[in-house]
Amino acid sequence: MRRKLVIANRKMYGSIPDNQAFLKGLLHETCALKNLDCAVCVPYPYLYQAQTMLAGSSIAWGAQNMSCHEYGPYTGSVSPSMLLEFGCEYVIIGHSERRRRGYESDNSAAERFEAAIKVGLKPVFCVGETLEEHKAGYAHQVTIRELSAVIDHVGVMGLAQGVLAYEPIWAIGTGKSASPEHAQTVLAFLRGHIASLDESVAENIRILYGGSVRTANAKELFAMPDIDGGLIGSASLNTSDFIPICRAANAID
């Protein structure tokens, strides 16, 4: 059975004191949660703080994006090897906020996925449809298109070195979460597509759900057979919201 994974995506929030309080609370409150993997993805300036506080614990940490280049004249970019120097295990790739505001494409996201696995980072690859695409019934087509870009670059065995996250764009930061049934339908479809290429990869790859996950809906979402945890945004800004989500994931048999 796939072990549940809950990742805090703290986006462009935080300060040194705020991060310290969050990470300290996380260390204290998750130490008894034995059926769960937990990670925190922070803005670049706080990677050293995360490394310092979380090293030696069961909580992993990571970044929210990276360049596909190892080095070069790319002002403002951060390379995969730089993330490794700060002990990162995970890096979020292809988040819709980067696709829209950073003008990133399916191909550029796939290139960064490939660069991540080459150095041993675990990319958390995001897929998801807009509200218009959702209303038109195109969720499957959009998510498969985004997923296929990665498979075209690294193959299905390369895909197995990462984590997938279904994040419907219409649910991110809106308070309108996908229903557990809708999320399950999309994740089952993605897993089925991967199974057509390699059944073992499909059985073992973790696929998360993200998009307005709250204490109130976490248990129902995580109980779905193909939802292996969550990529948590706004509910990861404080431990009072995030810890109950971790507990809900930990409680699923």
Order of alpha helices (4+ residues) and beta strands (2+ residues): beta-alpha-beta-alpha-beta-alpha-beta-alpha-alpha-beta-alpha-alpha-beta-alpha-alpha-beta-alpha-beta-alpha
